[in-house]
């Protein structure tokens, strides 16, 4: 997707940059063995946390903009997102009686360094709730985000028959793109 940059001065003399022709990005978390993940998560007794690598082994992450992982791992997966455009995270299950919900997205650098350029207007972006929950957010229009990498956390759930829920998380990355 090719993008055009338009620059102009506002009435108050500020330089305004408008980006066009970028696309909406859809990031999909697919769990091929949702039943297996659900059963594994049931064995975890809080405050114990699930083994992150074991959770990642159940998951496949992809997007509609050539997202990639050099090491073929969830933690290494990078989606290129467009400034001032929407990103939508959805879950997908291959198992008939199981669904994957994206409960919320938490942008980690906003918590670590409040002065860092922000990809999202809020550090926590909540999902639509329920077994088919998804998250939708607009990337900020900030040129400092171009080629900047951001690790974020996807808080997810695997539901059995739309009722019995087990929670997990993964930590992929995004990078700003024109």
N, C-alpha and C positions, 0 to 999 in steps of 0.2 A: 504494500500500500504506500503510495507516494503522498507526501504531505507538503502543503504550501505554507509559508510563513508570511503573514501580513503584519507590517508594523506601521503604527500611526500615533500621533500625539493626541492626547485627550484635551479637553477644554482647559484643564489646569496645568497643562504642559508636561504631563507624564507620558512616557513611552508605553504604549499598549501593544502587545503582541497577540495576534490571533492565529491560531493554528487551524488548518482545515484538512479535509480529506482523510483523516485518521479513522480507524474503525473501532467499534465496540469489541471488547475482548471477553470471551467466555472461557473461564478456567474450570475444567471438569475433574473432580476427584472420583475415580472409579474404583470400586472394591469388587474384585472378581469373586472372592470367597467371603461374602458378608456374614454368612452363618459362622464360618471359622473365626472371623474377627470378633463377632458378638460373643461366641463361646469363650474365646481367650480373655476378653475383657471382663467377663463374669467371674473369672478366677482371681481377679485383682481385688484385694481388700484394702480400702483407704485406711491410712494415708499412703500406702504403697502405690507407686506409679507404674503403669505398664512399661515394658521395655520398648523404647522408642524405635529401635531397629526392627523389632518383631512387628510392631504396628505398621511401620513403613513397608515391610515385606508384603503386606496384604493390599497395598495401595498403588494405584497408577495415577499419575497426574499428567494432564495434557491441556492444550488450549487451541484456539483457532488462529493463532498468530505465530506458528513455528516455535513455540516454547521448547526448551531443550534442557537436558541434563548431561553434562560431560561425563559424569560417573554413573549415570543411569540410576540415580537415587532421588528420593523425594526432597531431601535437604539441599540437594544441589540443583533442583529444578528452577529455571528462571523463565518468567513470562515477560515479554516486552509489552509494556502498556503505553498508551498514547496520552499525552497531556490533555487535560480538560475533556476526557472521554470516559464513558462508563466501562466498568469491569463488573462481571457477574460470575460468582462462584456457585457451582451446582454440584450435587452429589449424584452418583449413579451406582446401582447395584445390579449384578447379574443374577442374584438369587431372588426368586419369585416372592417369597414372604418377608424380604428384608429391604429396607430403604436406607439411604445415606443422606443425612441432613447436615448442612453447613450452618452451624449455630451462630458463629460470629467470627470476625476477623480482628486481630489485634496487631497493630503496627508497632513493632518493638522499638525502633529507633526513637519514636516520639517519647517513649518512657525513659530511655537511657539518656538522650540529649534533647531537651525541649527546644533548643535553638536550631536544631538540624532542619533542613527543608522538609516539609511534610508532603507525602504522597496523597494523604487523605485529609479531609477537614477535621475528622475526629480520630483519636487513637483507637477507639473501639467502635466497630460497625456491627450492629446486631442484625441477625437474620430474620426471616419472616415467620419463624417458629413452626414447630411440628415436624412430622416425619419427612416432609418434602421441603424443609426450610432451605432457602438459598440466601445469599448476601449480594447486594448490589451497591456499588459506590462509584463516585466520580473522582477521577484523578485530578489533583490540583493543577492549575495552569501556572507553573513555576519553572522557568528555564534552568534553574539549578538542579532540577531532577533529571535532566537529560544525561543518560549513561550512568546515573547514580543507581546503586543497587540497594535494595531494602529487603531485609528478612522480616517476614511477618508470620504470625501464627494463625492457623485455621483451627478453630475449635469445632469439632464435628461430633455427630452421634450416629450410631447404627441402631436402627429400630427393627425389632422382630414383630411382625404382624401389626405394625403401626402403634404398638403399645409399649413393649418392653425395650427400654432404651439403655444403651451403654455408650459412654463418652470416651473420646480420644482426641488427639491433636496431631498436627503435622506442621513443619516449619519450612515452607518453600520461600522463594524470592521473587521480586519483581524488579525491573529496571525501566527507567524513563526513556521514552522514545518520541521522536518528532513525528 
